[in-house]
Amino acid sequence: MTERLDVAGLQRRLAEFAAARDWEQYHTPKNLVAALSVEASELVEIFQWLTPEQSARVMEEPDTAHRVTDEVADVLAYLLQFCEVLGIDALAALAAKIDRNEQRFPVPEVP
């Protein structure tokens, strides 16, 4: 299935997937944020005992690269579902946060 990859389209696919399985009842903010935390921890687990150098090369090994990619997808899926349930525009939230950080942490002036 080829579909234009955008946040709204992915959120729609996730919602349709959950609805077809009658999972919406479980997709409360509390449950989604807990699942998000679990998936983020599974991503951390892959890197837990790697050196900085090994972590920089993690995508070179196909099996590990596949695991990393899958966990990233799981984290993003739960984050998008969480945002959908709470009515958060994830991209607008990120843009606003970057704007605030640019104000909080200005580029140092060169003397």
TIROGU-857768 format. One record per atom (N, C-alpha, C): residue number from 0; atom name; x, y, z. Coordinates in Angstrom, 3 decimals, padded with zeros to 6 digits. Layout:
REM residues N
<NUM; CA; <X; Y; Z>> ...
REM end
This chain:
REM residues 111
<0; N; <000.854; -001.180; 000.000>> <0; CA; <000.000; 000.000; 000.000>> <0; C; <000.893; 001.234; 000.000>> <1; N; <000.789; 002.023; -001.042>> <1; CA; <001.561; 003.247; -001.123>> <1; C; <000.641; 004.417; -000.804>> <2; N; <001.047; 005.208; 000.164>> <2; CA; <000.271; 006.366; 000.574>> <2; C; <001.256; 007.487; 000.846>> <3; N; <000.823; 008.681; 000.563>> <3; CA; <001.666; 009.833; 000.844>> <3; C; <002.008; 009.830; 002.329>> <4; N; <003.289; 009.953; 002.642>> <4; CA; <003.717; 009.920; 004.030>> <4; C; <003.650; 011.315; 004.630>> <5; N; <002.636; 011.547; 005.438>> <5; CA; <002.537; 012.770; 006.211>> <5; C; <001.955; 012.388; 007.565>> <6; N; <002.079; 013.263; 008.514>> <6; CA; <001.643; 012.958; 009.873>> <6; C; <000.154; 012.629; 009.909>> <7; N; <-000.667; 013.447; 009.276>> <7; CA; <-002.114; 013.217; 009.302>> <7; C; <-002.475; 011.875; 008.672>> <8; N; <-001.831; 011.548; 007.576>> <8; CA; <-002.101; 010.274; 006.919>> <8; C; <-001.699; 009.091; 007.775>> <9; N; <-000.569; 009.201; 008.431>> <9; CA; <-000.130; 008.119; 009.315>> <9; C; <-001.042; 007.991; 010.526>> <10; N; <-001.473; 009.124; 011.068>> <10; CA; <-002.406; 009.075; 012.199>> <10; C; <-003.720; 008.423; 011.779>> <11; N; <-004.178; 008.726; 010.585>> <11; CA; <-005.412; 008.140; 010.068>> <11; C; <-005.254; 006.620; 009.929>> <12; N; <-004.116; 006.182; 009.382>> <12; CA; <-003.879; 004.734; 009.237>> <12; C; <-003.827; 004.052; 010.592>> <13; N; <-003.169; 004.679; 011.563>> <13; CA; <-003.108; 004.105; 012.909>> <13; C; <-004.501; 004.014; 013.533>> <14; N; <-005.301; 005.063; 013.350>> <14; CA; <-006.659; 005.072; 013.895>> <14; C; <-007.510; 003.987; 013.231>> <15; N; <-007.385; 003.840; 011.922>> <15; CA; <-008.140; 002.810; 011.204>> <15; C; <-007.719; 001.413; 011.648>> <16; N; <-006.426; 001.221; 011.849>> <16; CA; <-005.896; -000.059; 012.315>> <16; C; <-006.477; -000.406; 013.681>> <17; N; <-006.466; 000.558; 014.593>> <17; CA; <-007.008; 000.342; 015.942>> <17; C; <-008.513; 000.111; 015.899>> <18; N; <-009.228; 000.892; 015.097>> <18; CA; <-010.681; 000.762; 015.016>> <18; C; <-011.088; -000.607; 014.489>> <19; N; <-010.375; -001.099; 013.505>> <19; CA; <-010.700; -002.401; 012.922>> <19; C; <-010.557; -003.532; 013.933>> <20; N; <-009.759; -003.311; 014.958>> <20; CA; <-009.517; -004.322; 015.980>> <20; C; <-010.216; -004.001; 017.304>> <21; N; <-011.009; -002.924; 017.304>> <21; CA; <-011.720; -002.458; 018.498>> <21; C; <-010.753; -002.146; 019.640>> <22; N; <-009.646; -001.509; 019.300>> <22; CA; <-008.625; -001.167; 020.299>> <22; C; <-008.755; 000.256; 020.815>> <23; N; <-009.644; 001.068; 020.229>> <23; CA; <-009.721; 002.469; 020.664>> <23; C; <-009.999; 002.579; 022.156>> <24; N; <-010.754; 001.612; 022.700>> <24; CA; <-011.088; 001.634; 024.120>> <24; C; <-009.844; 001.622; 025.000>> <25; N; <-008.742; 001.092; 024.485>> <25; CA; <-007.503; 001.021; 025.253>> <25; C; <-006.587; 002.216; 024.999>> <26; N; <-006.916; 003.009; 024.002>> <26; CA; <-006.045; 004.114; 023.605>> <26; C; <-006.377; 005.389; 024.367>> <27; N; <-006.268; 005.292; 025.674>> <27; CA; <-006.420; 006.458; 026.537>> <27; C; <-005.072; 007.161; 026.615>> <28; N; <-005.063; 008.448; 026.963>> <28; CA; <-003.766; 009.125; 027.098>> <28; C; <-002.820; 008.384; 028.045>> <29; N; <-003.332; 007.916; 029.170>> <29; CA; <-002.499; 007.201; 030.142>> <29; C; <-001.885; 005.941; 029.534>> <30; N; <-002.701; 005.145; 028.868>> <30; CA; <-002.188; 003.909; 028.274>> <30; C; <-001.214; 004.182; 027.140>> <31; N; <-001.512; 005.173; 026.332>> <31; CA; <-000.635; 005.480; 025.203>> <31; C; <000.713; 006.016; 025.661>> <32; N; <000.710; 006.868; 026.676>> <32; CA; <001.992; 007.401; 027.144>> <32; C; <002.805; 006.314; 027.848>> <33; N; <002.123; 005.377; 028.517>> <33; CA; <002.837; 004.250; 029.124>> <33; C; <003.460; 003.377; 028.034>> <34; N; <002.696; 003.089; 026.985>> <34; CA; <003.216; 002.291; 025.877>> <34; C; <004.372; 003.005; 025.187>> <35; N; <004.266; 004.307; 025.043>> <35; CA; <005.342; 005.109; 024.461>> <35; C; <006.623; 004.959; 025.286>> <36; N; <006.485; 005.021; 026.591>> <36; CA; <007.633; 004.872; 027.480>> <36; C; <008.276; 003.493; 027.342>> <37; N; <007.449; 002.463; 027.254>> <37; CA; <007.954; 001.097; 027.098>> <37; C; <008.729; 000.966; 025.789>> <38; N; <008.158; 001.480; 024.719>> <38; CA; <008.828; 001.377; 023.418>> <38; C; <010.127; 002.187; 023.389>> <39; N; <010.125; 003.363; 024.009>> <39; CA; <011.366; 004.146; 024.089>> <39; C; <012.416; 003.379; 024.878>> <40; N; <012.001; 002.693; 025.927>> <40; CA; <012.935; 001.886; 026.717>> <40; C; <013.494; 000.723; 025.904>> <41; N; <012.668; 000.140; 025.046>> <41; CA; <013.161; -000.932; 024.185>> <41; C; <014.203; -000.404; 023.202>> <42; N; <014.049; 000.817; 022.757>> <42; CA; <015.054; 001.442; 021.900>> <42; C; <016.341; 001.683; 022.690>> <43; N; <016.201; 002.180; 023.905>> <43; CA; <017.371; 002.402; 024.771>> <43; C; <018.113; 001.092; 025.005>> <44; N; <017.360; 000.012; 025.198>> <44; CA; <017.966; -001.286; 025.488>> <44; C; <018.962; -001.708; 024.417>> <45; N; <018.679; -001.407; 023.174>> <45; CA; <019.581; -001.757; 022.073>> <45; C; <020.942; -001.085; 022.247>> <46; N; <020.934; 000.135; 022.762>> <46; CA; <022.160; 000.932; 022.882>> <46; C; <022.819; 000.846; 024.257>> <47; N; <022.156; 000.194; 025.195>> <47; CA; <022.525; 000.262; 026.610>> <47; C; <024.005; 000.035; 026.885>> <48; N; <024.601; -000.980; 026.355>> <48; CA; <025.982; -001.305; 026.702>> <48; C; <026.958; -001.019; 025.567>> <49; N; <026.538; -000.286; 024.564>> <49; CA; <027.439; 000.053; 023.465>> <49; C; <028.320; 001.236; 023.836>> <50; N; <029.508; 001.241; 023.299>> <50; CA; <030.360; 002.420; 023.440>> <50; C; <029.802; 003.503; 022.514>> <51; N; <030.230; 004.751; 022.705>> <51; CA; <029.781; 005.787; 021.770>> <51; C; <030.122; 005.445; 020.316>> <52; N; <031.281; 004.846; 020.106>> <52; CA; <031.694; 004.489; 018.751>> <52; C; <030.796; 003.391; 018.172>> <53; N; <030.494; 002.384; 018.993>> <53; CA; <029.615; 001.311; 018.539>> <53; C; <028.207; 001.852; 018.243>> <54; N; <027.742; 002.746; 019.085>> <54; CA; <026.394; 003.283; 018.875>> <54; C; <026.301; 004.080; 017.577>> <55; N; <027.395; 004.729; 017.198>> <55; CA; <027.409; 005.509; 015.957>> <55; C; <027.359; 004.603; 014.720>> <56; N; <027.748; 003.336; 014.890>> <56; CA; <027.772; 002.391; 013.768>> <56; C; <026.644; 001.365; 013.838>> <57; N; <025.654; 001.590; 014.689>> <57; CA; <024.616; 000.590; 014.939>> <57; C; <023.835; 000.206; 013.685>> <58; N; <023.704; 001.092; 012.744>> <58; CA; <022.925; 000.803; 011.541>> <58; C; <023.715; 000.002; 010.499>> <59; N; <024.986; -000.265; 010.772>> <59; CA; <025.805; -001.032; 009.833>> <59; C; <025.510; -002.531; 009.890>> <60; N; <024.976; -003.002; 011.006>> <60; CA; <024.683; -004.421; 011.182>> <60; C; <023.186; -004.620; 010.883>> <61; N; <022.851; -005.386; 009.845>> <61; CA; <021.456; -005.475; 009.390>> <61; C; <020.444; -005.873; 010.468>> <62; N; <020.748; -006.865; 011.291>> <62; CA; <019.783; -007.289; 012.312>> <62; C; <019.544; -006.188; 013.338>> <63; N; <020.611; -005.540; 013.763>> <63; CA; <020.473; -004.456; 014.732>> <63; C; <019.772; -003.261; 014.096>> <64; N; <020.118; -002.960; 012.859>> <64; CA; <019.473; -001.853; 012.150>> <64; C; <017.973; -002.094; 012.061>> <65; N; <017.582; -003.323; 011.795>> <65; CA; <016.161; -003.664; 011.715>> <65; C; <015.483; -003.459; 013.069>> <66; N; <016.135; -003.878; 014.143>> <66; CA; <015.565; -003.694; 015.484>> <66; C; <015.409; -002.214; 015.812>> <67; N; <016.436; -001.425; 015.500>> <67; CA; <016.379; 000.020; 015.768>> <67; C; <015.229; 000.640; 014.983>> <68; N; <015.147; 000.318; 013.717>> <68; CA; <014.097; 000.872; 012.862>> <68; C; <012.706; 000.505; 013.380>> <69; N; <012.531; -000.749; 013.783>> <69; CA; <011.235; -001.175; 014.323>> <69; C; <010.880; -000.430; 015.604>> <70; N; <011.853; -000.247; 016.493>> <70; CA; <011.565; 000.455; 017.751>> <70; C; <011.275; 001.934; 017.501>> <71; N; <011.982; 002.534; 016.561>> <71; CA; <011.679; 003.926; 016.199>> <71; C; <010.248; 004.018; 015.690>> <72; N; <009.846; 003.072; 014.868>> <72; CA; <008.475; 003.065; 014.349>> <72; C; <007.466; 002.915; 015.483>> <73; N; <007.760; 002.035; 016.443>> <73; CA; <006.848; 001.853; 017.575>> <73; C; <006.729; 003.125; 018.410>> <74; N; <007.860; 003.770; 018.668>> <74; CA; <007.848; 005.017; 019.441>> <74; C; <007.022; 006.075; 018.706>> <75; N; <007.272; 006.225; 017.425>> <75; CA; <006.550; 007.230; 016.650>> <75; C; <005.062; 006.903; 016.573>> <76; N; <004.722; 005.641; 016.410>> <76; CA; <003.309; 005.252; 016.333>> <76; C; <002.576; 005.627; 017.616>> <77; N; <003.154; 005.295; 018.759>> <77; CA; <002.485; 005.629; 020.012>> <77; C; <002.444; 007.135; 020.244>> <78; N; <003.498; 007.849; 019.853>> <78; CA; <003.494; 009.299; 020.010>> <78; C; <002.401; 009.930; 019.143>> <79; N; <002.285; 009.474; 017.901>> <79; CA; <001.256; 010.018; 017.015>> <79; C; <-000.144; 009.689; 017.516>> <80; N; <-000.338; 008.492; 018.034>> <80; CA; <-001.650; 008.133; 018.581>> <80; C; <-001.959; 008.972; 019.821>> <81; N; <-000.978; 009.190; 020.656>> <81; CA; <-001.133; 010.025; 021.845>> <81; C; <-001.552; 011.440; 021.432>> <82; N; <-000.854; 011.998; 020.447>> <82; CA; <-001.178; 013.344; 019.964>> <82; C; <-002.583; 013.389; 019.371>> <83; N; <-002.964; 012.364; 018.637>> <83; CA; <-004.296; 012.309; 018.032>> <83; C; <-005.378; 012.319; 019.103>> <84; N; <-005.209; 011.510; 020.128>> <84; CA; <-006.210; 011.408; 021.199>> <84; C; <-006.357; 012.736; 021.947>> <85; N; <-005.238; 013.444; 022.141>> <85; CA; <-005.282; 014.701; 022.890>> <85; C; <-005.439; 015.941; 022.006>> <86; N; <-005.486; 015.752; 020.696>> <86; CA; <-005.665; 016.887; 019.799>> <86; C; <-004.433; 017.766; 019.680>> <87; N; <-003.260; 017.164; 019.793>> <87; CA; <-001.996; 017.905; 019.681>> <87; C; <-001.488; 017.795; 018.249>> <88; N; <-001.172; 018.918; 017.653>> <88; CA; <-000.519; 018.940; 016.343>> <88; C; <000.978; 018.790; 016.617>> <89; N; <001.492; 017.588; 016.397>> <89; CA; <002.878; 017.275; 016.757>> <89; C; <003.885; 018.199; 016.066>> <90; N; <003.678; 018.474; 014.788>> <90; CA; <004.629; 019.323; 014.070>> <90; C; <004.563; 020.769; 014.547>> <91; N; <003.366; 021.270; 014.828>> <91; CA; <003.232; 022.628; 015.361>> <91; C; <003.850; 022.718; 016.751>> <92; N; <003.655; 021.670; 017.560>> <92; CA; <004.245; 021.653; 018.899>> <92; C; <005.765; 021.684; 018.814>> <93; N; <006.323; 020.915; 017.900>> <93; CA; <007.780; 020.899; 017.732>> <93; C; <008.294; 022.246; 017.237>> <94; N; <007.624; 022.823; 016.258>> <94; CA; <008.049; 024.129; 015.734>> <94; C; <008.016; 025.187; 016.834>> <95; N; <006.958; 025.172; 017.654>> <95; CA; <006.864; 026.146; 018.755>> <95; C; <007.964; 025.926; 019.776>> <96; N; <008.286; 024.681; 020.038>> <96; CA; <009.351; 024.376; 021.005>> <96; C; <010.713; 024.837; 020.477>> <97; N; <010.965; 024.628; 019.202>> <97; CA; <012.215; 025.106; 018.604>> <97; C; <012.292; 026.622; 018.706>> <98; N; <011.177; 027.306; 018.425>> <98; CA; <011.140; 028.771; 018.544>> <98; C; <011.503; 029.197; 019.967>> <99; N; <010.898; 028.555; 020.963>> <99; CA; <011.192; 028.902; 022.363>> <99; C; <012.644; 028.621; 022.710>> <100; N; <013.172; 027.503; 022.218>> <100; CA; <014.574; 027.176; 022.505>> <100; C; <015.538; 028.150; 021.846>> <101; N; <015.181; 028.626; 020.666>> <101; CA; <016.038; 029.622; 020.014>> <101; C; <016.088; 030.904; 020.830>> <102; N; <014.994; 031.227; 021.492>> <102; CA; <014.985; 032.409; 022.363>> <102; C; <015.744; 032.139; 023.668>> <103; N; <015.544; 030.961; 024.229>> <103; CA; <016.190; 030.608; 025.504>> <103; C; <017.695; 030.423; 025.356>> <104; N; <018.114; 029.898; 024.217>> <104; CA; <019.518; 029.559; 024.002>> <104; C; <020.025; 030.216; 022.719>> <105; N; <020.220; 031.533; 022.760>> <105; CA; <020.678; 032.210; 021.544>> <105; C; <022.097; 031.767; 021.160>> <106; N; <022.390; 031.920; 019.893>> <106; CA; <023.734; 031.601; 019.411>> <106; C; <024.718; 032.560; 020.060>> <107; N; <025.785; 032.035; 020.651>> <107; CA; <026.759; 032.930; 021.296>> <107; C; <027.389; 033.869; 020.282>> <108; N; <027.554; 035.094; 020.716>> <108; CA; <028.213; 036.084; 019.852>> <108; C; <029.713; 035.832; 019.859>> <109; N; <030.306; 035.949; 018.676>> <109; CA; <031.751; 035.770; 018.560>> <109; C; <032.418; 037.090; 018.895>> <110; N; <033.353; 037.058; 019.849>> <110; CA; <034.001; 038.336; 020.233>> <110; C; <034.894; 038.909; 019.153>> 
REM end
